Amino acid sequence: MASLPGQQHRLRSLRGCWTCRLRRKKCDEARPVCVACSGLEITCNYGEGKPAWMDGGRREKDKAAEVKAAIKARAAERRDRKWAVMLEPETRPAEPRPAKSTASPSPMSSPAGAHESPDTAPTNYSTTPAEDYGHSDGSAAIHESLAELCESPRSSDHDGDLERETNHIMVYLDHVFPFFFPFYRPRLISGTRGWLLFLLLREKAIFHTALSLSSYFGAVAFHSTRDRPTLQREAHNACQAVSWTDLVRHQELAIRQLQADVSRLSQQSNLRDSIRGLQSIIQLLEFEIAIAKKPTPVPGDDSGCGGGSGGCTSWLSHLNAALELFNQILSRYAPMEPSQEHPWDKVAHQISHVRPGSQPLDFKPPLSNSEMALNFYTARLLYIDVLAATALERMPSLQPHHAHLLGGWGEREPAIRLEEYIGLENWVVLATADVVELAVWKRQMKVSGQLSVVELVRRASSIEAGVRMNIRRLAPILNAATTPHNRPHTSSPPATCLLPSISREKIFDPSAFRAGSHAQPFEPHNTNTTTTNNNKNANTAAVALHSTIFAHAALIYLSTVVSGMQPSLPEIQSSLTAMLCLLELLPTASCLRTLLWPFAVAGCVAVTPEQRAVFETAVDEMGDMAIFGPVREALDVVREVWRIRDGGGSGSQEDWSVAGCLNILGHASLLA
């Protein structure tokens, strides 16, 4: 009987390879190896006689499982080969690019063999063309990925892996990254977060860690364990435990990969590779903070974890590596004369869209991908460096660059505006660094027997005057959000709270997650790329609120440096009371994520049950999402201080310090 029209092409050939017949796939009958088997890199079985394993029973089933496993293994090997090629040193020819770009491939889907020999890589800092650092670089890599998606034969297993990886990447971009960095919302005219996608597609260590973090984030965010039946709660806990194990495993692999990459970086590395290495190190440092792993003690470690009994947490090794590489990059461009531009500006010029020697523009062009990435990671590194210094009681390593990067003078804007990245104005981070410097100076003078109390008070008074001046400057911005109606409270503010009544709704919530008591995810606020006046004003109020909270914590820190940690001192209680009032104004519990350092500093001087209840409640309201970052660690620090103080232990409170409190758990706590 003749076949029906349109049916003939659906009939499998009886002359196809036995592998395709086993997989129940259509075979193109190409010999000696069909296209399907060649693409999957598996054995293609041709022959007139039926193989012995094609018995329609157990042997056939076992062979099918064997082929399926081989397909998955070959897919993994292909991805590893592509990564190996991607991680080799690259060269960028000075001549124009060919029609088919040889940019680095995507970790998800890129062909191997698209790079020059590593022997031709440049051996010193080069003036690479600007487009190699900008949007064109990312566009080329993504274009290659999309082209291969359309051209290459793929198995259903590979397609499934690619789909899952793509979904995890989008979860990371849309939800995870905004969750940890809520203030970072670049305007369209300035640039986009395309640099982040490019980094994920290019760097193997970052890519796989982001995938596992997204998986774990989803496991926590989608399944609140509250108000659930016992069986559902147990199932969720098991799922979360598996995700956590996978996350830690991938992070350890990423760290090993990064160590191998960094070992290839030397004084002769080119600028592009050095910056990428810096970004990878800082990103892994951010991951280390995000998952808040318990530290592994290092017996006999003397690397500077002040007060700890068991050595440093792994974050310190990442931080020190990033600081060393950052200073190494800038040292390559150190000015020969004081009148020359700062090395940061030279680096920025190298990676900008504007070519050297071009005519000055009468407008500020959008930043390149590399400029956007470098600014973001530099802002984070400056901030983390200062907070780490408070725990280690050492000078911030980047303090020599503070004046240029964060200071600004006259009509010159600072190179980095921290409010765009962490929601804090530059002055409050600089003031905190000044207090660290004062604490280090006091310790050194005390050891040498040269401590002058008069000089100590004079220096402290200068810092305090600057902080209080800025608090007064920000007060009108907060007052502008005053509302006559009562706002809801989770707990009653102190009776001595004299701040104006400000509505939570009038304060912009930078978080991508409108959190209730359970910190429910996936209700993003308005993220229009064009900022309206209302949104801009609200964002200004949020920065003012966060900066003022941080400033009062800096004043508490300053008082402890001068007088020791004595909670009963009027100046300490005054700043604590103001902070408790301001914490009540946070729009959602999730906002606490960006204020963990002031939270811990203020919590350590809380003495009454009413004061302490504010700190306990704040963390409890974050719900399951408090598992991310050092939220629980901050509360553990505070509780341990309360326990020891209430028990009358550890000697005179005059000998206590913020650094001592931040090491009270047996390791240095980085509350960034």
C-alpha positions in Angstrom: 0.0 0.0 0.0 1.3 3.4 -1.0 2.3 5.7 1.8 0.1 8.6 2.6 1.3 12.0 1.4 3.7 13.6 3.9 4.2 10.3 5.8 7.2 8.9 3.9 9.7 11.3 5.6 8.7 10.0 9.0 9.6 6.4 8.3 13.0 5.3 9.7 15.4 3.7 7.2 16.2 0.1 7.7 19.7 0.8 6.5 20.6 3.3 9.2 23.3 2.6 11.8 22.4 0.4 14.7 23.2 3.1 17.2 20.5 5.4 15.9 18.1 2.5 15.7 18.9 1.7 19.4 18.2 5.4 20.3 15.1 5.4 18.1 16.5 8.4 16.2 16.4 9.0 12.4 19.7 8.2 10.8 21.0 10.1 7.7 22.9 6.8 6.7 26.2 8.7 6.1 29.2 6.3 6.1 31.4 5.4 7.7 30.0 7.5 10.5 26.6 9.1 10.4 26.2 12.8 11.3 24.2 12.2 14.5 26.8 9.9 16.0 29.7 12.1 14.8 28.1 15.1 16.5 27.6 13.3 19.7 31.1 11.7 19.5 29.8 8.1 20.1 30.4 4.8 18.3 28.5 4.5 15.1 27.6 0.8 14.5 27.0 -0.3 10.9 26.7 -3.9 9.8 24.5 -6.2 7.8 23.9 -8.5 10.8 22.0 -7.4 13.9 24.4 -6.9 16.9 24.1 -9.4 19.7 23.0 -6.7 22.1 20.0 -5.8 19.9 17.9 -8.6 21.5 14.9 -6.6 22.5 15.5 -7.5 26.1 17.9 -6.8 28.9 21.1 -6.5 26.8 19.5 -4.0 24.6 18.3 -2.0 27.6 21.8 -2.1 29.1 23.3 -1.0 25.8 20.9 1.9 25.6 21.9 3.1 29.1 25.5 2.8 28.1 25.1 4.9 25.0 23.1 7.5 27.0 25.9 7.7 29.6 28.5 8.1 26.8 26.5 11.0 25.3 26.5 12.8 28.6 30.2 12.1 29.2 31.1 13.4 25.7 29.0 16.5 26.2 30.9 17.2 29.5 34.2 16.7 27.8 33.3 19.1 25.0 32.4 21.7 27.5 35.7 21.2 29.3 37.7 21.4 26.1 36.0 24.7 25.2 36.8 26.1 28.7 40.4 25.0 28.3 40.7 26.9 25.1 38.9 29.9 26.5 41.3 30.1 29.5 44.5 30.1 27.4 46.2 33.5 27.0 44.8 35.3 24.0 46.2 37.7 21.5 44.3 40.5 19.8 45.8 41.4 16.4 46.1 45.0 15.7 44.7 44.6 12.2 40.9 44.7 11.7 38.9 41.7 12.8 37.9 39.1 10.2 34.2 38.6 9.4 34.0 35.6 11.8 35.2 36.8 15.2 37.7 34.8 17.2 36.5 36.2 20.5 36.5 33.9 23.5 33.6 31.5 23.4 30.7 31.1 25.8 31.0 28.5 28.5 27.6 27.3 27.6 28.0 26.8 23.8 31.2 27.6 22.0 33.4 25.8 19.5 36.9 24.8 20.3 39.9 25.8 18.3 39.0 29.5 17.8 42.1 31.0 19.4 45.6 31.8 18.4 48.6 30.0 19.9 49.2 31.0 23.5 52.9 31.4 22.6 51.9 34.6 20.8 50.4 36.2 23.8 51.8 39.6 24.7 54.2 39.6 27.6 53.7 43.1 29.0 51.0 45.7 29.5 49.8 46.6 26.0 47.7 49.5 24.6 45.0 47.2 23.4 42.5 48.8 21.1 39.5 50.2 23.1 37.0 48.0 21.4 38.7 44.9 22.9 37.5 46.1 26.3 34.1 47.4 25.4 30.7 46.2 24.3 32.0 44.8 21.0 34.0 42.2 23.0 30.9 40.9 24.7 28.8 41.1 21.6 31.2 39.0 19.6 31.3 36.3 22.2 27.6 36.1 22.5 27.2 36.2 18.7 29.5 33.2 18.5 27.4 31.4 21.0 24.1 32.1 19.2 25.6 31.2 15.9 26.7 27.8 17.2 23.3 27.2 18.7 21.8 27.5 15.2 24.5 25.5 13.3 25.6 22.6 15.5 23.8 19.3 15.8 22.8 18.8 19.4 21.5 15.9 21.4 18.3 16.3 23.5 20.5 15.8 26.6 22.8 18.7 25.6 19.8 20.9 24.9 18.4 20.1 28.3 21.7 21.0 30.0 21.9 24.2 28.0 18.3 25.2 28.9 19.0 24.6 32.6 22.2 26.6 32.5 20.5 29.4 30.7 17.6 29.5 33.2 20.1 29.5 36.1 22.1 32.4 34.5 18.9 34.4 34.1 17.9 33.7 37.7 21.3 35.0 38.7 21.0 38.2 36.6 17.3 38.9 37.4 17.1 37.9 41.1 20.3 36.7 42.8 22.6 39.6 41.8 20.0 42.3 42.6 19.3 40.5 45.9 22.9 41.0 47.0 23.6 44.3 45.4 20.2 46.1 45.5 21.6 49.7 45.0 23.4 48.8 41.8 21.0 49.9 39.1 23.0 51.6 36.3 21.1 54.0 34.1 20.7 53.2 30.5 22.7 56.3 29.4 25.6 55.3 31.6 25.8 51.6 30.6 24.1 48.3 31.4 24.8 45.1 33.3 25.9 43.5 30.1 29.4 43.3 31.6 28.1 40.9 34.1 26.6 38.6 31.5 29.9 38.8 29.5 31.9 37.8 32.6 29.6 34.9 33.3 29.9 33.7 29.7 33.7 34.0 29.7 35.0 32.9 33.1 34.6 29.3 34.0 35.1 29.7 37.7 32.5 32.5 38.0 30.1 30.7 35.6 29.8 27.5 37.5 29.7 29.2 40.9 26.9 31.4 39.7 24.9 28.4 38.5 25.1 26.6 41.8 24.4 29.8 43.8 21.3 30.3 41.6 20.1 26.8 42.3 20.6 27.1 46.0 18.9 30.6 46.0 15.9 29.2 44.2 15.6 26.3 46.7 15.5 28.7 49.6 13.4 31.4 48.0 10.6 29.3 46.5 10.0 27.2 49.6 9.6 29.0 52.9 9.6 26.4 55.7 7.2 28.3 57.8 3.6 27.2 58.1 4.2 24.1 56.1 3.2 20.5 56.9 6.0 18.5 58.5 6.5 16.2 55.4 6.7 19.2 53.0 9.2 20.9 55.4 11.4 17.8 55.6 11.3 17.4 51.8 12.3 21.0 51.4 15.1 20.7 53.9 16.5 17.7 52.0 16.3 19.6 48.7 18.0 22.6 50.2 20.8 20.4 51.7 21.5 18.8 48.3 21.6 22.3 46.7 24.0 23.5 49.5 26.3 20.5 49.0 26.4 21.1 45.2 27.0 24.8 45.8 30.0 24.2 48.1 31.4 21.6 45.7 31.2 24.0 42.8 32.7 26.8 44.7 35.7 24.7 45.7 36.2 23.7 42.1 35.9 27.4 41.1 38.5 28.3 43.7 40.9 25.7 42.4 40.3 26.9 38.8 40.9 30.5 39.9 44.1 29.6 41.7 45.3 28.0 38.5 44.4 31.1 36.5 45.9 33.5 38.9 49.2 31.5 39.0 49.6 32.4 35.3 49.3 36.1 36.1 52.6 37.8 36.7 54.2 41.2 36.3 54.4 40.5 32.6 50.7 39.8 32.2 48.8 42.2 29.9 46.3 44.6 31.3 43.2 42.8 30.1 44.2 39.5 31.7 45.1 41.2 35.0 41.8 43.0 35.2 39.9 39.8 34.4 41.8 38.0 37.1 41.0 40.8 39.6 37.3 40.6 38.8 37.3 36.8 39.2 39.0 37.0 42.6 36.6 39.7 43.9 33.6 37.8 42.5 34.7 34.7 44.4 35.2 36.8 47.5 31.6 38.0 47.0 30.4 34.4 46.7 32.4 33.5 49.8 30.5 36.2 51.7 27.1 35.3 50.1 27.1 31.6 51.2 28.7 32.4 54.6 30.6 29.1 55.0 31.9 28.3 58.4 35.6 29.0 58.5 38.2 26.3 58.6 40.8 27.0 61.3 44.4 27.2 60.2 46.6 26.2 63.1 49.5 28.5 63.7 48.3 31.0 61.2 49.7 34.5 61.8 48.3 36.3 58.8 46.6 39.0 60.8 43.2 37.7 61.9 43.3 39.7 65.1 41.8 38.1 68.2 40.8 34.8 66.5 41.9 31.5 68.1 42.0 29.5 64.9 43.3 31.5 62.0 41.5 33.3 59.2 38.5 32.6 57.3 38.9 31.8 53.6 37.6 35.3 52.7 40.9 36.8 53.8 43.0 34.9 51.3 40.7 36.1 48.5 40.8 39.7 49.8 44.5 39.8 50.1 45.0 38.4 46.6 42.6 41.0 45.2 44.3 43.8 47.0 47.7 42.7 45.9 46.6 42.4 42.2 44.8 45.8 42.4 47.9 47.5 43.6 50.0 45.6 41.1 47.8 46.9 38.2 48.0 50.5 39.5 51.8 50.3 40.1 52.3 49.6 36.4 50.9 53.0 35.7 52.4 54.9 38.7 53.2 58.5 37.7 56.8 59.5 37.2 56.0 62.9 38.6 53.5 64.1 41.2 51.8 66.4 38.7 50.9 63.5 36.4 47.5 61.8 36.4 46.6 59.1 38.9 47.3 55.5 37.7 43.6 54.8 38.0 42.8 57.4 35.4 45.4 55.8 33.1 43.9 52.4 33.5 40.4 53.8 32.8 41.7 55.5 29.6 43.1 52.2 28.4 39.8 50.4 28.7 37.5 53.1 27.6 35.7 53.5 24.3 37.6 56.7 23.6 40.8 56.0 21.7 44.1 57.7 22.9 44.8 60.9 21.0 41.2 61.5 20.0 39.6 64.9 20.2 38.0 65.7 23.6 34.3 65.2 23.7 31.8 67.7 25.0 29.8 64.9 26.6 30.5 61.9 28.7 30.2 58.8 26.6 28.7 55.5 27.9 31.1 53.4 29.7 32.5 50.2 28.1 31.8 46.8 29.6 35.3 46.7 31.1 34.9 50.2 32.7 31.5 49.2 34.2 33.0 46.0 35.6 36.1 47.7 36.9 34.1 50.4 38.6 31.8 47.9 40.2 34.5 45.7 41.6 36.7 48.6 42.7 33.7 50.0 44.7 33.1 46.7 46.3 36.9 46.2 47.0 37.2 49.6 48.6 34.2 49.0 50.9 35.2 45.4 51.9 38.8 46.6 52.5 37.6 49.1 55.1 35.2 46.7 56.8 37.8 44.0 56.9 40.2 46.5 58.5 37.8 47.1 61.4 37.9 43.3 62.2 41.6 42.9 61.6 42.5 46.2 63.2 44.9 47.0 60.4 45.2 49.9 58.0 42.9 49.6 54.9 45.3 48.5 52.2 43.8 50.9 49.6 43.9 53.9 51.9 46.6 55.6 49.7 44.1 55.7 46.9 41.1 56.9 49.0 41.7 60.6 48.3 41.6 60.1 44.5 39.0 57.4 44.2 36.6 58.5 46.9 37.6 62.0 47.9 37.2 64.4 45.1 38.0 68.1 45.5 36.9 71.4 44.0 34.9 70.7 40.9 36.3 67.2 40.4 34.0 64.4 41.1 35.3 61.3 42.9 36.2 58.5 40.5 33.9 56.1 42.4 30.5 57.1 43.9 29.8 54.4 46.5 26.1 55.3 46.8 25.6 53.9 43.3 27.0 50.5 44.4 26.4 50.1 48.1 24.0 52.9 49.0 26.5 54.8 51.1 27.9 58.2 50.5 31.7 58.2 50.2 32.3 60.3 53.3 30.9 57.8 55.7 33.2 55.0 54.5 36.2 57.4 54.6 35.3 58.4 58.1 35.2 54.7 59.1 38.6 54.3 57.6 39.8 57.3 59.6 38.5 55.6 62.8 40.4 52.4 61.9 43.6 54.5 61.4 43.0 56.0 64.8 42.6 52.6 66.4 45.8 51.3 64.8 47.7 54.5 65.9 46.4 54.1 69.5 47.5 50.5 69.7 50.9 51.3 68.3 51.4 54.3 70.7 50.2 52.2 73.6 52.7 49.4 72.9 55.6 51.9 72.6 54.5 53.8 75.8 54.0 57.0 73.9 50.2 57.3 73.9 49.0 60.9 74.4 45.4 61.1 75.6 45.3 64.7 74.5 46.3 63.8 71.0 43.9 60.9 70.9 41.0 63.1 71.9 42.1 65.8 69.4 42.1 63.4 66.5 38.8 61.8 67.5 37.2 65.2 67.8 38.2 66.1 64.3 36.6 62.8 62.9 33.5 63.3 65.0 33.0 66.9 63.8 33.0 65.8 60.2 30.6 62.9 60.7 28.1 65.0 62.7 28.3 67.8 60.0 27.3 65.3 57.3 24.5 63.8 59.5 23.0 67.3 59.8 23.4 67.8 56.1 21.3 64.7 55.4 18.7 65.4 58.0 16.6 67.7 55.7 16.5 64.9 53.1 15.0 62.5 55.7 12.7 65.2 57.0 11.3 65.7 53.5 9.8 62.2 53.8 7.9 63.2 56.9 4.3 62.1 56.9 1.5 63.0 59.3 -0.1 59.6 59.5 1.2 56.9 61.8 3.2 54.1 60.1 3.2 50.5 61.2 5.9 49.3 63.6 7.1 45.8 64.2 8.2 47.0 67.6 7.9 50.2 69.5 10.8 52.6 69.1 12.6 53.9 72.1 10.7 56.6 74.1 13.6 58.9 73.6 13.4 58.8 69.8 13.2 62.4 68.7 13.5 61.9 65.0 10.6 62.9 62.8 7.9 60.4 61.9 8.9 59.1 58.5 6.8 56.8 56.4 8.4 53.5 55.3 6.6 54.0 52.0 8.4 57.3 51.4 11.8 55.6 51.6 12.8 53.9 48.5 13.5 50.1 49.0 16.6 49.3 47.0 16.0 45.6 47.3 14.7 43.7 44.3 12.5 41.8 46.7 9.5 43.5 48.4 9.9 41.5 51.6 7.3 41.0 54.2 7.9 39.0 57.3 9.0 36.0 55.2 11.1 38.1 52.7 9.0 36.8 49.8 11.0 37.1 46.6 10.1 38.0 43.0 8.2 41.2 43.5 10.6 43.7 42.0 10.0 47.4 42.4 9.9 49.7 39.4 13.1 49.3 37.5 12.5 51.7 34.7 15.7 52.7 33.0 14.6 56.3 32.9 14.6 57.7 36.5 11.7 59.9 37.4 12.1 62.7 39.9 10.0 60.8 42.4 12.2 57.7 42.1 15.3 59.8 42.2 14.2 61.6 45.3 13.2 58.3 47.0 16.5 56.8 46.1 18.2 59.9 47.6 16.3 59.3 50.8 17.3 55.7 50.9 21.0 56.7 50.5 20.6 59.3 53.2 19.0 56.8 55.5 21.6 54.1 55.0 24.4 56.6 55.3 23.0 58.1 58.5 22.6 54.7 60.0 26.2 53.8 59.1 27.4 57.2 60.4 25.9 56.6 63.9 27.7 53.2 64.0 30.9 55.0 63.0 30.4 57.3 66.0 29.9 54.3 68.3 33.0 52.8 66.9 34.9 56.1 67.5 33.7 56.2 71.1 35.0 52.7 71.7 38.4 53.6 70.3 38.7 56.5 72.7 37.0 55.2 75.8 36.7 51.4 75.4 33.4 49.6 74.8 31.4 51.1 77.7 27.7 51.0 76.6 26.6 53.3 79.5 28.5 56.3 78.1 26.1 59.1 77.0 27.6 59.5 73.6 27.3 55.8 72.9 23.7 55.6 74.1 22.8 58.7 72.1 24.1 57.2 68.8 22.5 53.8 69.7 19.1 55.4 70.3 19.3 57.3 67.0 20.2 54.1 65.2 17.3 52.2 66.7 14.9 54.8 65.4 16.5 54.8 62.0 16.3 51.0 61.7 12.6 51.3 62.2 12.4 53.3 59.0 13.8 50.6 56.7 11.0 49.7 54.3 11.6 46.0 54.5 13.5 43.5 56.6 15.6 42.6 53.7 17.2 46.0 53.7 19.2 44.8 56.7 21.5 42.9 54.3 23.4 46.0 53.4 23.7 47.3 57.0 25.2 44.3 58.8 28.3 46.1 60.0 26.4 48.9 61.7 23.9 46.4 62.9 26.7 44.4 64.8 28.5 47.5 66.1 25.3 48.9 67.6 24.1 45.5 68.8 27.3 45.0 70.8 26.4 48.1 73.0 22.7 47.3 73.4 22.0 46.6 77.1 18.3 46.7 77.8 15.9 44.0 76.8 14.0 46.5 74.7 17.1 47.5 72.8 18.2 43.9 72.2 14.7 42.9 71.0 15.1 45.2 68.0 18.1 43.3 66.8 16.6 39.9 67.3 13.4 40.9 65.6 15.1 42.5 62.6 16.9 39.2 61.7 13.8 37.1 62.5 11.7 39.2 60.0 14.1 38.3 57.2 12.8 34.7 57.4 14.5 32.0 55.3 16.5 34.6 53.2 18.6 35.4 56.3 20.6 32.3 55.4 22.4 34.3 52.7 25.3 36.5 53.6 26.7 37.0 57.1 23.3 37.9 58.6 23.2 35.1 61.1 26.9 35.6 61.8 26.3 39.3 62.7 23.6 38.2 65.1 25.8 35.5 66.6 28.5 38.1 67.2 26.0 40.3 69.0 24.6 37.5 71.1 28.0 36.3 72.2 28.9 39.8 73.3 25.7 39.9 75.3 26.4 36.5 76.8 29.9 37.4 78.0 29.0 40.8 79.2 26.0 39.6 81.1 28.2 36.9 82.7 30.7 39.6 83.8 33.6 37.9 82.0 36.6 39.0 79.9 37.8 41.7 82.2 37.3 45.5 82.1 35.0 46.8 79.3 37.6 49.6 78.7 39.8 46.9 77.2 37.1 45.7 74.8 37.1 46.9 71.2 35.0 46.6 68.0 37.8 44.4 66.5 37.7 42.2 69.6 33.9 41.8 69.2 34.2 41.0 65.5 36.6 38.2 66.4 34.6 36.9 69.4 33.4 33.8 67.4 37.0 32.6 67.1 37.6 34.1 63.7 37.4 37.5 62.0 33.9 38.2 60.8 33.5 40.1 57.6 30.1 41.8 57.7 30.0 43.2 54.2 
